Amino acid sequence: MNTRVLSVRRDIQAEQKADAAAERERLGRRGTLVINLLSSPGSGKTSLLEATARHWAGRRSMAVLVGDLETDRDAQRLAPLVPVAQLTTGGACHLELPLVQRGLQALGDPAVDFLFIENVGNLVCPASHDLAEHLRVVLISTTEGDDKPGKYPKMFRTSQAMVVTKQDLQPHVPFSLEAVTEDALKIQSALNVLTTCAIDNTGIQEWCEFLEQQYQEKIESIYEPAGNQ
């Protein structure tokens, strides 16, 4: 049997990337910073969002798109605090832009300061998909072990920040903050590293201040008030 290899020499995701760039610009000009939260299952994305919503209550507006294979349990947790829409993949291991856009429509395309996309728990597939985010943040909990950056380098290479969660448990598990930070910075030297504990609010103020700084840098320079659009 003869085999022929054809070299296409074009990015098969070019169209999806262009759509994501256009949506990112639209949301930025509207005054919304989009944050894509990624992690393994159980790393504390929902808990971090709950703590963030409580910290900003009455001062900053936010909404959340919650991605899961099944159930809306995380969305139910967040619903008393912020506008939320469930994105159910039905088995897919990651979110894609059309599903995110449908979630925005379900929310009424809200003009909020911060839009969080709580991605499906997975350190592999979501790293390859642009969801029109301005900021990609990867979470790693102390209970997972400190070897994840080296084992899943693309996720850390494509992120701008790493949040180490569940700091209250660090004295009780074999986890080194120094080791995970060193490993992550070898992969992405510009990575911002933060530590949090959502249960007692440790690091939540610093996390929110980091997001506010990102808002100033990425959004305020392009923001067009509704009357000027």
Secondary structure as UniProt FT lines:
FT   TURN            12..13
FT   HELIX           14..30
FT   STRAND          33..38
FT   TURN            41..42
FT   HELIX           45..56
FT   TURN            57..59
FT   STRAND          62..68
FT   HELIX           73..78
FT   TURN            79..81
FT   STRAND          84..88
FT   TURN            90..91
FT   HELIX           97..106
FT   TURN            107..108
FT   STRAND          114..118
FT   HELIX           125..128
FT   STRAND          135..141
FT   HELIX           142..144
FT   TURN            146..147
FT   HELIX           148..151
FT   HELIX           153..157
FT   STRAND          161..165
FT   HELIX           167..172
FT   HELIX           177..187
FT   TURN            189..190
FT   STRAND          192..195
FT   TURN            198..201
FT   HELIX           204..218
FT   TURN            219..222
FT   HELIX           226..228
//
